[in-house]
Amino acid sequence: MIEANAKTAGRRFTPKKSMVIAILLVVLIVLGIYGFNAFRAASMATDQTDVTSVSQSTFEEKSGMRVQLLAVTAAGGLVDLRLQIVDAEKAKAFLDDHANFPALRVGDDIVLRTSEEAVAAAQDIQIENGKSIFVMFPNTGNILKSGDPVNIIFGNLQLEAIQSK
């Protein structure tokens, strides 16, 4: 009978080495997510040159909608904006233009926006008098805190500052 001894070529991974590699991968993933969010927050800055400030009553007359709520929610990770429909025809005509989908200006240079998919999906909303529209914004890096003043932007209209809840 012939005996064969098989030796493995190369190094073996020990449980200790596997744990180190796993920790390094987790750290890299977390840093990647943080970097992406920081990049996204920085890229949200816009200028205010072509925006007209209006009161909430003027906005309601033009758009057929009234701001019902603006609040930081989900442990600071989301901003909840609720708009009540007061004139369905005006609201439908106003929201048919994708540029009029709401965005939030925090301070002088940070603008929070929803995803393009949310804007596209909003076109399927049934707009009726008395109903509400719920819009959720990612609060990247917890930029907006409860109590901060926020301007809601609809296309080239900017509402007077509202204090977030």
Secondary structure, 3 states (H helix, E strand, C coil): CCCCCCCCCCCCCCHHHHHHHHHHHHHHHHHHHHHHHHHHHHHCCCCCCCCEEECHHHHHHHHCEEEEEEEEECCCCEEEEEEEECCHHHHHHHHCCHHHCEEEEECCCEEECCCHHHHHHHCCCCCCCCCEEEEEEECHHHCCCCCCEEEEEECCEEECCEECC
